């Protein structure tokens, strides 16, 4: 009976996509039953439950087949993040650049020192430190809507978050030679791979960004095609980066930065993807949860707690220190620092990159970083609400009173 399927069944990418969506929707629904629990945490918990460390519905082979779906989700996230980097604002407020460099450097040094104290190898500690320099913009945006926040702190923190993620990627790339040396890679890989991936991704993002800017502005009257141009550009960038062995994280981030800063009228950069693209974000976080190994997570729990404390202190302390040195408002600086604490999309992407480049370090780094992501996305919203009140910007949004904020979606929480 050759017409019958082989057993056990080998799931294809389409089936895995549907399975991840259904499981993610269930996790999100259960998370909504607890007002303090973000949907992202629900997605990750259900991924852990049905992943290799749980019921093994999603085994390692199935997770490998979902890679293209995760790459698309990360490409969309990082493109949107790139749109947050306003170069004009940086020129007008030079202190922002200094603030980003200072708090990122302090975070990096603090995390390396903290992990070294608990006997984490220096190569692993350095990679984790580079990854957790990154911040998530989504809690900032969602809570700002919820409390009707508007003002200088709200706007400048968006730029700081974008700078955080760029610095994180640059630091990660700079550390690759050290980690490759510790893993016994050849000198050609040690010297050429990071250079090729960084500058190649930079050039690719710039070229596609210029192309999409030209196309959207030459066809500005046909607004119905703008979304197709943007999604096509993101998909093209991610696809070419994969084919050319470049970074599928940095290239779409550069794409967003180029589109934002070439525009004069915000024709494209203000576009929203719509609820349908929520699906890919659900896939991202269910997959992230499934890639957690329960034993490694339990073992890493004390380290995760240490990392959460050290990173939070460094983020707030770095921003406050620069504000004190430049005679800025310490309350506003503390608020900015707290808004930088949430962490998600870039951290997950760099953790996946680490697993691809250094499989021997994947389990330890994944347990630490993904465990920290779950904690930061849980404590992030209440911290952000307090930060807006501290800055005096809660309730300052113009217009009519905002309706109650919707339950945070995966897109908003990235």
C-alpha positions as CSV (number, residue, x, y, z in Angstrom):
1,X,0.0,0.0,0.0
2,X,2.4,2.6,-1.3
3,X,-0.4,5.3,-1.2
4,X,-0.3,5.4,2.6
5,X,2.1,7.9,4.3
6,X,5.2,6.8,6.0
7,X,5.1,6.4,9.8
8,X,6.0,8.3,11.9
9,X,4.7,11.3,9.9
10,X,7.3,13.9,8.8
11,X,5.6,17.3,9.1
12,X,6.3,19.9,6.5
13,X,6.8,23.6,7.0
14,X,3.1,24.5,6.4
15,X,1.9,22.0,9.0
16,X,4.4,23.2,11.5
17,X,3.3,26.8,10.8
18,X,-0.3,25.9,11.6
19,X,0.7,23.9,14.7
20,X,2.8,26.8,16.0
21,X,-0.1,29.2,15.5
22,X,-2.7,27.1,17.2
23,X,-0.4,26.4,20.2
24,X,0.6,30.0,20.4
25,X,-3.0,31.2,20.3
26,X,-3.8,28.8,23.2
27,X,-0.8,30.1,25.1
28,X,-1.8,33.7,24.5
29,X,-5.4,33.0,25.6
30,X,-4.3,31.5,28.8
31,X,-1.9,34.4,29.5
32,X,-4.7,36.8,29.1
33,X,-6.5,35.2,32.0
34,X,-3.7,36.7,34.2
35,X,-3.5,40.5,33.8
36,X,0.1,40.6,35.0
37,X,1.3,38.0,32.4
38,X,2.2,39.2,28.9
39,X,1.1,37.2,25.9
40,X,4.8,36.7,25.0
41,X,5.4,34.7,28.2
42,X,2.3,32.6,27.4
43,X,3.7,31.8,23.9
44,X,7.1,30.8,25.3
45,X,5.6,28.6,28.1
46,X,3.4,26.7,25.6
47,X,6.4,26.3,23.4
48,X,8.4,24.9,26.3
49,X,5.5,22.5,27.1
50,X,5.2,21.1,23.6
51,X,8.8,21.3,22.7
52,X,11.7,18.8,23.1
53,X,11.8,19.3,26.9
54,X,8.1,18.7,27.2
55,X,5.6,16.6,25.2
56,X,7.9,16.6,22.1
57,X,5.1,17.5,19.8
58,X,7.6,20.0,18.3
59,X,10.9,18.1,18.1
60,X,14.2,19.4,16.9
61,X,13.6,18.4,13.3
62,X,10.3,20.3,13.3
63,X,11.9,23.4,14.9
64,X,14.6,23.3,12.2
65,X,11.9,23.4,9.5
66,X,10.4,26.5,11.1
67,X,13.6,28.5,10.6
68,X,12.3,30.3,7.6
69,X,9.2,31.4,9.5
70,X,11.3,32.7,12.4
71,X,13.6,34.6,10.0
72,X,10.6,36.4,8.4
73,X,9.3,37.4,11.8
74,X,12.7,38.7,12.9
75,X,13.1,40.5,9.6
76,X,9.8,42.4,10.2
77,X,10.6,43.2,13.8
78,X,14.1,44.6,13.0
79,X,12.8,46.6,10.0
80,X,10.3,48.3,12.3
81,X,13.1,48.8,14.8
82,X,15.2,50.5,12.2
83,X,12.4,53.0,11.5
84,X,12.8,54.2,15.1
85,X,16.4,55.5,14.5
86,X,16.0,59.2,13.7
87,X,19.4,60.5,12.6
88,X,18.2,64.1,12.6
89,X,17.2,63.8,16.3
90,X,20.6,62.4,17.1
91,X,22.2,65.4,15.5
92,X,20.0,67.8,17.4
93,X,20.6,66.0,20.7
94,X,24.2,64.8,20.7
95,X,23.8,63.6,24.4
96,X,21.6,60.7,23.2
97,X,24.5,59.1,21.4
98,X,26.8,59.5,24.4
99,X,24.0,58.1,26.6
100,X,23.5,55.0,24.4
101,X,27.3,54.3,24.3
102,X,27.7,54.8,28.0
103,X,24.8,52.6,29.2
104,X,25.6,49.9,26.6
105,X,29.3,49.8,27.6
106,X,28.3,49.7,31.3
107,X,25.8,46.9,30.6
108,X,28.4,44.9,28.6
109,X,31.1,45.2,31.3
110,X,28.7,44.5,34.2
111,X,27.3,41.4,32.6
112,X,30.7,40.0,31.7
113,X,31.9,40.6,35.3
114,X,28.7,39.1,36.8
115,X,28.9,35.9,34.7
116,X,32.6,35.6,35.3
117,X,32.0,35.6,39.0
118,X,29.8,32.5,38.7
119,X,32.4,30.7,36.6
120,X,30.8,31.2,33.1
121,X,33.6,30.9,30.5
122,X,34.7,34.3,29.2
123,X,33.8,33.6,25.6
124,X,30.2,32.7,26.6
125,X,30.0,35.6,29.0
126,X,31.1,38.0,26.3
127,X,28.5,36.8,23.8
128,X,25.7,36.9,26.4
129,X,26.8,40.4,27.4
130,X,26.7,41.6,23.7
131,X,23.3,40.1,23.2
132,X,21.7,41.5,26.3
133,X,22.8,45.1,25.5
134,X,19.8,45.1,23.2
135,X,16.4,46.4,24.2
136,X,12.8,45.9,23.0
137,X,10.8,49.0,21.7
138,X,7.4,47.3,22.0
139,X,6.7,47.6,25.7
140,X,7.6,51.3,25.4
141,X,5.1,51.8,22.6
142,X,2.3,49.7,24.2
143,X,2.5,51.2,27.7
144,X,2.8,54.7,26.2
145,X,-0.5,54.2,24.5
146,X,-2.1,52.7,27.6
147,X,-1.1,55.6,29.9
148,X,-1.4,58.3,27.1
149,X,2.2,59.3,27.5
150,X,3.9,61.8,25.3
151,X,6.9,64.0,25.5
152,X,10.7,64.2,25.3
153,X,11.4,61.0,27.3
154,X,9.0,59.0,25.1
155,X,10.5,60.2,21.8
156,X,14.2,60.1,22.8
157,X,13.9,56.6,24.3
158,X,12.7,55.2,21.0
159,X,16.0,56.4,19.5
160,X,18.0,55.0,22.4
161,X,16.3,51.6,21.9
162,X,17.3,51.5,18.2
163,X,20.9,52.5,19.1
164,X,21.0,49.8,21.8
165,X,20.2,47.2,19.2
166,X,22.7,48.5,16.6
167,X,25.4,48.5,19.3
168,X,24.4,45.0,20.4
169,X,24.9,43.7,16.9
170,X,28.2,45.5,16.3
171,X,29.5,44.2,19.7
172,X,28.3,40.7,18.8
173,X,30.0,40.8,15.4
174,X,33.2,42.1,17.0
175,X,33.3,39.2,19.4
176,X,32.9,36.5,16.8
177,X,36.7,36.2,16.2
178,X,37.3,35.6,20.0
179,X,34.6,32.9,20.2
180,X,35.7,31.3,16.9
181,X,39.3,31.1,18.2
182,X,38.0,29.5,21.4
183,X,36.1,27.0,19.3
184,X,39.1,26.1,17.2
185,X,38.0,27.7,13.9
186,X,40.4,28.4,11.1
187,X,42.1,31.8,10.8
188,X,40.2,32.5,7.6
189,X,36.9,32.1,9.4
190,X,38.2,34.1,12.4
191,X,39.3,37.1,10.4
192,X,37.0,37.2,7.3
193,X,33.6,35.9,8.4
194,X,32.7,38.7,10.8
195,X,34.0,41.4,8.4
196,X,32.1,39.9,5.5
197,X,28.8,39.4,7.4
198,X,28.9,42.9,8.9
199,X,29.8,45.0,5.8
200,X,27.9,42.7,3.4
201,X,24.7,43.1,5.5
202,X,25.3,46.9,5.7
203,X,25.6,47.2,1.9
204,X,22.6,44.9,1.3
205,X,20.3,46.8,3.6
206,X,21.4,50.1,2.1
207,X,20.9,49.0,-1.5
208,X,17.4,47.5,-0.9
209,X,16.5,50.6,1.2
210,X,17.4,53.0,-1.6
211,X,15.5,50.8,-4.1
212,X,12.3,50.7,-2.0
213,X,12.5,54.5,-1.4
214,X,12.8,55.1,-5.1
215,X,9.9,52.8,-6.0
216,X,7.5,54.0,-3.3
217,X,8.1,57.7,-4.1
218,X,7.8,57.2,-7.9
219,X,4.5,55.4,-7.3
220,X,3.2,57.5,-4.4
221,X,-0.2,58.0,-5.9
222,X,-0.8,54.2,-5.9
223,X,-1.1,53.8,-2.1
224,X,-2.6,50.3,-2.4
225,X,0.9,49.0,-3.5
226,X,3.0,50.4,-0.7
227,X,2.5,47.5,1.7
228,X,3.6,45.1,-1.1
229,X,6.7,47.2,-1.7
230,X,7.6,47.2,2.0
231,X,6.9,43.5,2.7
232,X,8.6,42.6,-0.6
233,X,11.7,44.6,0.4
234,X,11.9,43.0,3.9
235,X,11.5,39.5,2.4
236,X,14.0,40.2,-0.4
237,X,16.5,41.5,2.2
238,X,16.1,38.5,4.5
239,X,16.2,36.1,1.5
240,X,19.3,37.6,-0.1
241,X,21.0,37.7,3.3
242,X,20.4,34.0,3.7
243,X,21.6,33.2,0.2
244,X,24.7,35.3,0.6
245,X,25.4,34.0,4.1
246,X,25.0,37.5,5.6
247,X,23.1,38.4,8.7
248,X,19.3,38.1,8.5
249,X,19.2,40.4,11.5
250,X,21.4,43.3,10.7
251,X,20.4,43.7,7.0
252,X,16.6,44.4,7.7
253,X,17.6,46.6,10.6
254,X,19.7,48.7,8.2
255,X,16.9,48.6,5.7
256,X,14.6,50.3,8.2
257,X,17.1,52.9,9.1
258,X,17.7,53.8,5.5
259,X,14.0,54.1,4.7
260,X,13.3,56.2,7.7
261,X,16.2,58.7,7.1
262,X,15.8,59.0,3.3
263,X,12.2,60.0,3.6
264,X,11.1,63.6,4.0
265,X,7.4,63.1,4.4
266,X,7.1,59.8,6.3
267,X,5.2,58.2,3.4
268,X,6.4,54.7,4.0
269,X,7.9,54.7,7.5
270,X,4.5,55.3,9.2
271,X,2.8,52.3,7.5
272,X,1.5,49.6,9.8
273,X,1.6,45.9,8.8
274,X,-1.8,45.0,10.2
275,X,-3.0,42.2,12.3
276,X,-2.2,39.4,9.8
277,X,1.5,39.8,10.4
278,X,0.8,39.1,14.1
279,X,1.0,35.4,13.0
280,X,4.7,35.5,12.4
281,X,5.4,37.0,15.8
282,X,3.4,34.2,17.5
283,X,5.6,31.7,15.7
284,X,8.7,33.5,16.8
285,X,8.0,33.2,20.5
286,X,6.5,29.7,20.5
287,X,9.6,28.6,18.7
288,X,11.8,30.4,21.2
289,X,10.0,28.7,24.1
290,X,10.3,25.3,22.4
291,X,14.1,25.8,22.0
292,X,14.4,26.1,25.8
293,X,15.7,23.0,27.5
294,X,14.0,22.5,30.8
295,X,17.1,21.0,32.5
296,X,19.4,23.8,31.3
297,X,16.7,26.4,32.3
298,X,16.5,25.0,35.9
299,X,20.3,24.9,36.2
300,X,20.6,28.5,34.8
301,X,17.9,30.0,37.0
302,X,20.2,31.6,39.5
303,X,22.3,33.0,36.6
304,X,19.2,34.4,35.0
305,X,18.2,36.1,38.2
306,X,21.8,37.6,38.5
307,X,21.7,38.7,34.9
308,X,18.3,40.4,35.3
309,X,19.5,42.3,38.4
310,X,22.8,43.3,36.9
311,X,21.5,44.4,33.5
312,X,18.6,46.4,35.0
313,X,21.1,48.2,37.3
314,X,23.5,48.9,34.5
315,X,20.8,50.2,32.1
316,X,19.4,52.7,34.7
317,X,22.8,53.5,36.2
318,X,24.4,54.3,32.8
319,X,21.7,56.7,31.7
320,X,21.5,58.4,35.0
321,X,25.3,58.8,35.1
322,X,25.4,60.6,31.7
323,X,22.5,62.8,32.8
324,X,24.3,63.8,35.9
325,X,27.5,64.6,34.0
326,X,25.5,66.8,31.5
327,X,23.3,68.4,34.2
328,X,20.2,66.7,32.9
329,X,17.1,65.7,34.8
330,X,17.9,62.7,36.9
331,X,14.2,61.7,37.2
332,X,13.8,61.7,33.4
333,X,17.1,59.8,33.1
334,X,15.9,57.1,35.5
335,X,12.7,56.8,33.5
336,X,14.6,56.4,30.3
337,X,16.8,53.7,31.9
338,X,13.7,51.7,33.1
339,X,12.2,51.9,29.6
340,X,15.4,50.3,28.2
341,X,15.0,47.2,30.5
342,X,12.6,45.1,28.4
343,X,14.4,42.8,25.9
344,X,13.1,40.5,23.2
345,X,13.4,40.4,19.4
346,X,17.1,41.1,18.8
347,X,18.1,39.0,21.7
348,X,16.2,36.0,20.4
349,X,17.7,36.5,16.9
350,X,21.3,36.7,18.1
351,X,20.7,33.7,20.3
352,X,19.6,31.8,17.2
353,X,22.7,33.1,15.3
354,X,24.9,31.8,18.1
355,X,23.3,28.4,17.9
356,X,24.0,28.2,14.2
357,X,27.6,29.4,14.4
358,X,28.5,27.7,17.7
359,X,26.3,24.7,18.4
360,X,28.5,23.7,21.4
361,X,27.5,26.9,23.2
362,X,23.9,27.0,22.1
363,X,22.3,25.3,25.2
364,X,24.1,27.4,27.8
365,X,23.6,30.7,26.0
366,X,20.0,29.9,25.1
367,X,19.0,29.0,28.6
368,X,20.4,32.2,30.0
369,X,19.2,34.7,27.4
370,X,15.8,33.2,26.7
371,X,15.1,32.8,30.4
372,X,16.0,36.5,30.9
373,X,13.7,37.5,28.0
374,X,10.8,35.8,29.7
375,X,11.5,37.7,32.9
376,X,12.1,41.1,31.3
377,X,8.9,40.8,29.2
378,X,7.0,40.1,32.4
379,X,8.3,42.9,34.6
380,X,8.6,45.3,31.7
381,X,5.0,46.7,31.5
382,X,4.7,47.7,35.1
383,X,8.2,49.2,35.1
384,X,7.3,51.2,32.0
385,X,4.1,52.5,33.5
386,X,6.0,53.7,36.5
387,X,8.7,55.3,34.3
388,X,6.2,57.4,32.4
389,X,4.7,58.7,35.7
390,X,8.2,59.4,37.0
391,X,9.0,61.4,33.8
392,X,5.7,63.4,34.2
393,X,4.6,62.3,30.7
394,X,1.7,60.0,31.6
395,X,-1.6,61.5,30.4
396,X,0.1,64.1,28.2
397,X,-0.9,62.7,24.8
398,X,-3.0,65.3,22.9
399,X,-6.5,64.7,21.6
400,X,-9.4,62.9,23.2
401,X,-8.9,60.4,25.9
402,X,-7.4,57.2,24.6
403,X,-9.6,54.1,24.7
404,X,-8.5,51.3,27.0
405,X,-5.4,49.7,25.6
406,X,-5.9,46.3,24.0
407,X,-4.4,43.3,25.4
408,X,-0.7,43.4,24.4
409,X,-0.2,41.4,21.2
410,X,3.0,39.7,20.1
411,X,3.9,42.5,17.7
412,X,3.5,45.1,20.4
413,X,5.5,43.2,22.9
414,X,8.6,42.5,20.8
